[in-house]
Amino acid sequence: RRENNRFGFFCSSAPVAHSLMALASPANTGGYGTPGKLEPAAAVPQDLPAEELQSMLEELLAQYTSDTFQDQLKQTYAACAKQGISLLAAMGPLVLQVQKPIFEKYGLPPDARGVDLMKHAVQRRICEGSRRVEELANQSRRALGIEQLPDRQRSAEETLAKSADETAARFSDADMLAGLRVKCQQMLEQSLAKGSMPPACASFLKELLEDEKQGCSLPSILCMVKMANLGTHVSQLRGEGLPDTVAILDEMPSSEKFFSDFVLPGHPVLIRGAFTAERFAPLAKLPDFSYLRQKCSHRRVLVKSLGFTDEAGRSQFMTDPELKLPFAAYLEAIEACEDRGTPVPYYLGKVPVKAELPELAAEIEEAATDPRREYGGCFGELLPEGVFTYFGCGRNSTSVHYDCHENLMLCLCGTKKLWLYPPGDARYVYPISKDRGMGLDFSRSALLPFQRFEDMSPEHQARYPLLPKVSPREIIVHPGDLFYLPSCWWHCVEGSEDRNIILNWWFGLHPEKKQQAFAARV
């Protein structure tokens, strides 16, 4: 899992057993506790304090830079090149031999689990502001020939601009663009032949490919190809027949009306006060930190840790969760933010509850009802991971992106502000690759969240000249509100200053919705 490893102390693009370079992520191995099993607090290891971690890293660095180790490293490089085998696979055991006695000295297991604990401790302390740990980590990475850690001192605006530049540079060569357009045509033909794309969508996308005067970038087209293969209706890609505002209801409609009026046409809707604590007990229980400590203080949880501060003072988190953190420490960070305004350097966002906090998943299942039981029949299958949570504080924000699944979002406490853009706005929101400009997943945008064109600086206006063509819909979700966010709608999200928690149920598309997309006239 490249995304999980990239921002660790030592990273890789492929998992290697018992290796410093890459390990199975905690999410795959059960982390530091078995999901669904209550374990004693003493069984959960705590992260080394920054001072101890610094000392350990200094000792490791001394070993990595020693003549003996560097000679062994060079021999390993040469052997891998000669035999054509993976450098990472060969290098892992070599590095672990150096680490074992130092791990034992500092109370870490002398094996892959110790490497994992070190990786997360390093991530955490850097995230919390330890420049010395970051410096030592980068020096160690240089000694091992590994890419440096991302620059956390950049602003969110600078980070998004860099991503936009990387994507633009990748698609700047005329010959390469011509080849990619041919490949894109082939993708459309293959999708049609397999019956995986609605014909009307394929026809529309061919128009965009063939008529360069429309000025639709190739990343935007590739983005819409993926949306079309998911079953998005051509009217959504064209931006036709869409409401200018988000519908707001004061009472829950029947599932039949909910499906026909909103799910089938792909229109977002907010239902005010849809759930109360009497009907859904987690509304009262999950925002209660005493309850959370009683149930889950023995857990370590996945959190997002790579946040960049924007000009409005918000922390924007632009990656999936990759840091394992003691849940008790996360709750303490939230309380410090609420009591003293201390920024929270991480965000418990996009976290599957069943895998990370199974006690809370059980509480959700035991509720009298929930959004899935009320409206699950309006969609396809629920994601196998079950319900997800986003739990933050201090205006935690997520940059503009879209999700491939239908979403029922229930707010438990605090508020969430969202700006929404329909799928077809892919032509104007400057899609960027999730994989540092190198992949073909353009589900993220280089746009600055919650900024209108007229409010931007001249520099940013010059960078995003297509932005005036979009009209974001704004909605604020309060406790008890249920929000339906259709598949492939672009959105950015900002939490309230105080603790804010939502639960997300992600579903596939209902078969009838897909059928409607395939029945659209070409």
Secondary structure as the mmCIF struct_conf table of DSSP 4:
data_model
#
loop_
_struct_conf.conf_type_id
_struct_conf.id
_struct_conf.beg_label_comp_id
_struct_conf.beg_label_asym_id
_struct_conf.beg_label_seq_id
_struct_conf.end_label_comp_id
_struct_conf.end_label_asym_id
_struct_conf.end_label_seq_id
HELX_RH_AL_P HELX_RH_AL_P1 ARG A 2 ARG A 6
TURN_TY1_P TURN_TY1_P1 PHE A 7 PHE A 7
BEND BEND1 GLY A 8 PHE A 10
BEND BEND2 SER A 13 ALA A 14
TURN_TY1_P TURN_TY1_P2 ALA A 17 HIS A 18
BEND BEND3 LEU A 20 MET A 21
HELX_RH_AL_P HELX_RH_AL_P2 PRO A 26 THR A 29
TURN_TY1_P TURN_TY1_P3 GLY A 30 TYR A 32
BEND BEND4 GLY A 33 GLY A 33
TURN_TY1_P TURN_TY1_P4 PRO A 35 GLY A 36
HELX_RH_3T_P HELX_RH_3T_P1 ALA A 41 ALA A 43
BEND BEND5 VAL A 44 VAL A 44
HELX_LH_PP_P HELX_LH_PP_P1 PRO A 45 PRO A 49
HELX_RH_AL_P HELX_RH_AL_P3 ALA A 50 TYR A 64
TURN_TY1_P TURN_TY1_P5 THR A 65 THR A 65
BEND BEND6 SER A 66 SER A 66
HELX_RH_AL_P HELX_RH_AL_P4 ASP A 67 GLN A 83
TURN_TY1_P TURN_TY1_P6 GLY A 84 GLY A 84
HELX_RH_AL_P HELX_RH_AL_P5 LEU A 87 LYS A 105
TURN_TY1_P TURN_TY1_P7 TYR A 106 GLY A 107
BEND BEND7 PRO A 110 ASP A 111
HELX_RH_AL_P HELX_RH_AL_P6 ALA A 112 CYS A 127
TURN_TY1_P TURN_TY1_P8 GLU A 128 GLY A 129
HELX_RH_AL_P HELX_RH_AL_P7 ARG A 131 LEU A 144
TURN_TY1_P TURN_TY1_P9 GLY A 145 GLY A 145
HELX_LH_PP_P HELX_LH_PP_P2 GLU A 147 PRO A 150
TURN_TY1_P TURN_TY1_P10 ARG A 152 GLN A 153
BEND BEND8 ARG A 154 ARG A 154
HELX_RH_AL_P HELX_RH_AL_P8 ALA A 156 ARG A 170
TURN_TY1_P TURN_TY1_P11 PHE A 171 PHE A 171
HELX_RH_AL_P HELX_RH_AL_P9 ALA A 174 LYS A 194
TURN_TY1_P TURN_TY1_P12 GLY A 195 GLY A 195
BEND BEND9 MET A 197 MET A 197
HELX_RH_AL_P HELX_RH_AL_P10 PRO A 199 GLU A 210
HELX_RH_3T_P HELX_RH_3T_P2 GLU A 212 GLN A 214
HELX_RH_AL_P HELX_RH_AL_P11 LEU A 218 LEU A 230
TURN_TY1_P TURN_TY1_P13 GLY A 231 GLY A 231
HELX_RH_AL_P HELX_RH_AL_P12 VAL A 234 ARG A 238
TURN_TY1_P TURN_TY1_P14 GLY A 239 GLY A 239
BEND BEND10 GLY A 241 GLY A 241
BEND BEND11 ASP A 244 THR A 245
STRN STRN1 ALA A 247 LEU A 249
BEND BEND12 ASP A 250 GLU A 251
HELX_LH_PP_P HELX_LH_PP_P3 MET A 252 SER A 254
HELX_RH_AL_P HELX_RH_AL_P13 SER A 255 PHE A 258
HELX_RH_PI_P HELX_RH_PI_P1 PHE A 259 VAL A 263
TURN_TY1_P TURN_TY1_P15 LEU A 264 GLY A 266
STRN STRN2 VAL A 269 ILE A 271
TURN_TY1_P TURN_TY1_P16 ARG A 272 GLY A 273
TURN_TY1_P TURN_TY1_P17 ALA A 277 ARG A 279
TURN_TY1_P TURN_TY1_P18 ALA A 281 ALA A 281
HELX_RH_AL_P HELX_RH_AL_P14 PRO A 282 LYS A 285
TURN_TY1_P TURN_TY1_P19 LEU A 286 PRO A 287
HELX_RH_AL_P HELX_RH_AL_P15 PHE A 289 CYS A 296
TURN_TY1_P TURN_TY1_P20 SER A 297 HIS A 298
STRN STRN3 ARG A 300 VAL A 303
STRN STRN4 LYS A 304 LYS A 304
STRN STRN5 GLY A 307 THR A 309
TURN_TY1_P TURN_TY1_P21 GLU A 311 ALA A 312
BEND BEND13 GLY A 313 GLY A 313
HELX_LH_PP_P HELX_LH_PP_P4 ARG A 314 ARG A 314
STRN STRN6 SER A 315 PHE A 317
BEND BEND14 THR A 319 THR A 319
STRN STRN7 LEU A 323 PRO A 326
HELX_RH_AL_P HELX_RH_AL_P16 PHE A 327 ARG A 340
STRN STRN8 TYR A 347 TYR A 347
STRN STRN9 LEU A 348 PRO A 352
HELX_RH_AL_P HELX_RH_AL_P17 VAL A 353 GLU A 356
HELX_RH_AL_P HELX_RH_AL_P18 PRO A 358 GLU A 366
BEND BEND15 ALA A 367 ALA A 368
HELX_RH_AL_P HELX_RH_AL_P19 PRO A 371 TYR A 375
HELX_RH_3T_P HELX_RH_3T_P3 GLY A 376 CYS A 378
BEND BEND16 PHE A 379 GLY A 380
HELX_LH_PP_P HELX_LH_PP_P5 GLU A 381 GLU A 381
STRN STRN10 LEU A 382 LEU A 382
HELX_LH_PP_P HELX_LH_PP_P6 LEU A 383 LEU A 383
TURN_TY1_P TURN_TY1_P22 PRO A 384 GLU A 385
STRN STRN11 PHE A 388 GLY A 392
BEND BEND17 GLY A 394 ARG A 395
STRN STRN12 SER A 397 HIS A 401
BEND BEND18 CYS A 404 HIS A 405
STRN STRN13 GLU A 406 CYS A 413
BEND BEND19 GLY A 414 GLY A 414
STRN STRN14 LYS A 416 TYR A 421
HELX_RH_3T_P HELX_RH_3T_P4 PRO A 423 ARG A 427
TURN_TY1_P TURN_TY1_P23 TYR A 428 TYR A 428
BEND BEND20 VAL A 429 VAL A 429
STRN STRN15 PRO A 431 ILE A 432
BEND BEND21 LYS A 434 ASP A 435
TURN_TY1_P TURN_TY1_P24 ARG A 436 GLY A 437
BEND BEND22 MET A 438 LEU A 440
STRN STRN16 ARG A 444 SER A 445
BEND BEND23 LEU A 447 LEU A 447
HELX_LH_PP_P HELX_LH_PP_P7 LEU A 448 LEU A 448
TURN_TY1_P TURN_TY1_P25 PRO A 449 PHE A 450
HELX_RH_3T_P HELX_RH_3T_P5 PHE A 453 ASP A 455
BEND BEND24 MET A 456 MET A 456
HELX_RH_AL_P HELX_RH_AL_P20 PRO A 458 ARG A 463
TURN_TY1_P TURN_TY1_P26 PRO A 465 LEU A 466
HELX_RH_3T_P HELX_RH_3T_P6 LEU A 467 LYS A 469
STRN STRN17 ARG A 473 VAL A 477
TURN_TY1_P TURN_TY1_P27 PRO A 479 GLY A 480
STRN STRN18 LEU A 482 LEU A 485
TURN_TY1_P TURN_TY1_P28 SER A 487 CYS A 488
STRN STRN19 TRP A 490 GLY A 495
BEND BEND25 GLU A 497 ASP A 498
STRN STRN20 ASN A 500 PHE A 507
HELX_RH_AL_P HELX_RH_AL_P21 PRO A 511 ALA A 519
BEND BEND26 ALA A 520 ALA A 520
#
